[in-house]
Amino acid sequence: MASFSTDRELYLKRLRRIEGQIRGLQRMVEQDDYCIDVLTQVSAATKALQGFALALLEEHMNTCVVDAAAEGDAAAAAKVKEASDAIARLVRS
């Protein structure tokens, strides 16, 4: 279950900013901007997405994983595995 309730607006604000970066990339390609300038913006958008992903992962660890561990049920191991898999995907990207 997602637990964005406390930071939902901050997450949405970050995603809207990233969306704007992507639209800017589209405009740059449409305007035939210099390749290196486009690549610089791709790098910025990538870092913004990575920052968002890390913030979301931290929230997951602090809420979902901690709550499952506190309950002491079998779901705790599953939550840790989910987080571990998410970290692995982030590291590969």
VENWOTA-V601907 format. One record per residue. N is the residue number from 1. PHI is phi as a letter, one per 20 degrees, with the letter a starting at -180 (* if undefined). PSI is psi in whole degrees, -180 to 180 (999 if undefined). Layout:
n & phi & psi
N & PHI & PSI
N & PHI & PSI
This chain:
n & phi & psi
1 & * & 133
2 & f & 147
3 & c & 47
4 & f & -5
5 & g & -43
6 & f & -32
7 & d & 15
8 & g & -48
9 & f & -37
10 & f & -42
11 & f & -45
12 & f & -39
13 & f & -44
14 & f & -43
15 & f & -36
16 & f & -39
17 & f & -43
18 & f & -41
19 & g & -41
20 & f & -39
21 & f & -41
22 & f & -42
23 & f & -37
24 & f & -39
25 & f & -42
26 & g & -44
27 & f & -42
28 & f & -41
29 & f & -43
30 & g & -36
31 & e & 2
32 & l & 44
33 & f & 163
34 & f & 133
35 & g & -43
36 & f & -36
37 & f & -41
38 & f & -45
39 & f & -36
40 & f & -42
41 & f & -34
42 & f & -43
43 & f & -43
44 & f & -43
45 & f & -39
46 & f & -45
47 & f & -38
48 & f & -43
49 & f & -40
50 & f & -41
51 & f & -41
52 & f & -46
53 & f & -41
54 & f & -40
55 & f & -41
56 & f & -41
57 & f & -42
58 & f & -42
59 & f & -43
60 & f & -45
61 & f & -41
62 & f & -17
63 & d & -73
64 & g & -49
65 & f & -46
66 & f & -43
67 & f & -44
68 & f & -40
69 & f & -38
70 & f & -33
71 & f & -21
72 & m & 22
73 & e & 179
74 & f & -19
75 & f & -23
76 & g & -47
77 & f & -38
78 & f & -40
79 & f & -41
80 & f & -42
81 & f & -43
82 & g & -47
83 & f & -42
84 & f & -43
85 & f & -40
86 & f & -41
87 & f & -44
88 & g & -42
89 & f & -41
90 & f & -40
91 & f & -37
92 & f & -26
93 & e & 999
